[in-house]
Amino acid sequence: MGFRKLGLSGGGTFNGAFLRQGLIDEISLVIAPLAIGGKHTPTLFDCEDLQRLDDVTKLELQNMKPIGKGSVWLHYKVR
């Protein structure tokens, strides 16, 4: 189909499935000055637990920019 870019804006389960299959090459993330927790709170990547530390997805910071009132935009390349 000729697609060069596809943006994921789904939930943690959708994002986690793509991550575990090695289909993510960049992560653009905005961190807001809020702390939300809980045992059932969704995360950015809800997926199967890692069995080995060697299976982590390593990231390389490409850009970091303050935005808004205390938020930070982070752009990572998946290594």
Secondary structure, 3 states (H helix, E strand, C coil): CCCCCCCCCCCHHHHHHHHHCCCCCEEEEEECCCCCCCCCCCCCCCCCCCCCHHHCCCEEEEEEEEECCCEEEEEEEEC
